[in-house]
Each structure stands twice: as C-alpha cells, then as structure tokens.
Amino acid sequence: RDRLIDWDDVAMKFKRGYISFSHGKKIFLYVNVQKDNLKLHMVKNDFSLQDPNTPFKFVKLKTRTIYSFRLKDESDIDSCLMSIKEKYESVKN
C-alpha cells in the first residue's frame, strides 16, 4: 500500500469487499483482502503486460478480461509491483 501511494496522484478507495487504487478517475488495481492472501486484479482494456515473468495470469470473465494474482508470500511483492507499475503507467498517459 505505501509503495503504491508514493506514486504520483494515486488515490486509494475502500469499498465493501475490495480496495481500489486509481490515478485520476482511472482505476488500475483492485485488491480483495482474504483470510490468508490478497487477490490482485487489473482490468485488461487496451493494455497488455509486457513482462514475460509477470506473476499475473490472464483470466477471461463473462463481462471483461483481467489480469489476476493471488499474493501469498511477501517475496512476490517486487515482481507484482513491476507489473502494477506497468499498468499504472498505461493509465497515467
């Protein structure tokens, strides 16, 4: 959370069941807090992850396509942040 908030113009909103991180009016990350992990979701839209080593998996839902990752270990945070930063940069521009 602290690393994301340090980026330019990032807002965090608490909703029932999830936390969203946005730049301006564009949400770039949804976080679902669960008992023993965090579920991270990024909506695909016109965005594709360029990092071949990203921990996020491509998931096609009924209404949208997302990138999803279940964060269980703190050791995965850095690789997650690289992918999240890539999405953040795409909504920032």
Wavefront OBJ file of the C-alpha trace (Angstrom):
o trace
v 0.000 0.000 0.000
v 2.684 2.502 0.980
v 4.690 1.881 -2.184
v 1.632 2.497 -4.384
v 0.594 5.657 -2.572
v 4.071 7.118 -3.143
v 3.460 7.191 -6.912
v 2.136 10.467 -8.403
v -1.562 11.175 -7.869
v -2.607 7.716 -6.627
v -5.841 7.520 -4.662
v -6.999 4.594 -2.569
v -10.720 3.937 -2.008
v -12.179 1.410 0.383
v -15.329 -0.336 -0.810
v -17.249 -3.243 0.568
v -15.213 -6.295 -0.341
v -12.298 -4.589 -2.089
v -9.856 -1.692 -2.209
v -9.257 0.203 -5.449
v -6.203 2.192 -6.480
v -6.651 4.864 -9.122
v -4.865 7.628 -10.978
v -7.338 10.434 -11.533
v -10.592 8.691 -12.418
v -8.953 5.588 -13.892
v -8.706 2.569 -11.599
v -5.621 0.476 -12.274
v -5.770 -2.076 -9.423
v -8.381 -3.857 -7.326
v -7.355 -5.660 -4.133
v -9.556 -8.211 -2.374
v -8.387 -8.898 1.176
v -8.841 -12.540 2.092
v -8.022 -14.565 5.175
v -4.505 -15.659 4.201
v -3.761 -13.777 0.969
v -4.523 -10.769 -1.209
v -6.224 -11.157 -4.589
v -4.977 -8.548 -7.057
v -6.881 -7.717 -10.254
v -6.078 -5.380 -13.121
v -8.680 -4.839 -15.862
v -7.140 -5.513 -19.256
v -8.960 -2.959 -21.521
v -6.396 -1.843 -24.146
v -3.474 -2.932 -22.002
v -1.149 -5.941 -22.251
v 1.560 -6.834 -19.770
v 4.950 -6.749 -21.479
v 6.932 -8.507 -18.735
v 7.188 -12.237 -19.591
v 8.000 -13.042 -15.941
v 4.893 -11.388 -14.529
v 3.150 -13.323 -11.762
v -0.257 -12.156 -13.077
v -2.370 -14.585 -15.083
v -4.736 -13.635 -17.886
v -8.355 -14.506 -16.980
v -11.377 -14.130 -19.247
v -14.614 -13.493 -17.333
v -18.161 -13.145 -18.702
v -18.096 -9.365 -18.821
v -14.394 -8.465 -19.003
v -10.862 -9.753 -19.189
v -8.487 -9.223 -16.295
v -5.022 -9.989 -15.028
v -5.230 -11.752 -11.684
v -2.753 -12.804 -8.998
v -3.078 -14.268 -5.535
v -0.390 -12.751 -3.296
v 0.503 -15.156 -0.513
v 4.211 -14.545 0.102
v 5.962 -11.253 0.685
v 8.736 -12.451 -1.622
v 6.385 -11.933 -4.605
v 5.736 -8.256 -3.862
v 8.551 -6.854 -6.010
v 7.562 -8.764 -9.147
v 3.924 -7.772 -8.546
v 4.839 -4.127 -8.193
v 6.681 -4.159 -11.521
v 3.521 -5.355 -13.296
v 1.296 -2.949 -11.352
v 3.643 -0.089 -12.226
v 3.338 -1.039 -15.900
v -0.481 -0.809 -15.653
v -0.223 2.462 -13.700
v 1.952 3.989 -16.434
v -0.619 2.986 -19.070
v -3.490 4.806 -17.297
v -1.285 7.742 -16.391
v -0.618 8.632 -20.043
l 1 2 3 4 5 6 7 8 9 10 11 12 13 14 15 16 17 18 19 20 21 22 23 24 25 26 27 28 29 30 31 32 33 34 35 36 37 38 39 40 41 42 43 44 45 46 47 48 49 50 51 52 53 54 55 56 57 58 59 60 61 62 63 64 65 66 67 68 69 70 71 72 73 74 75 76 77 78 79 80 81 82 83 84 85 86 87 88 89 90 91 92 93
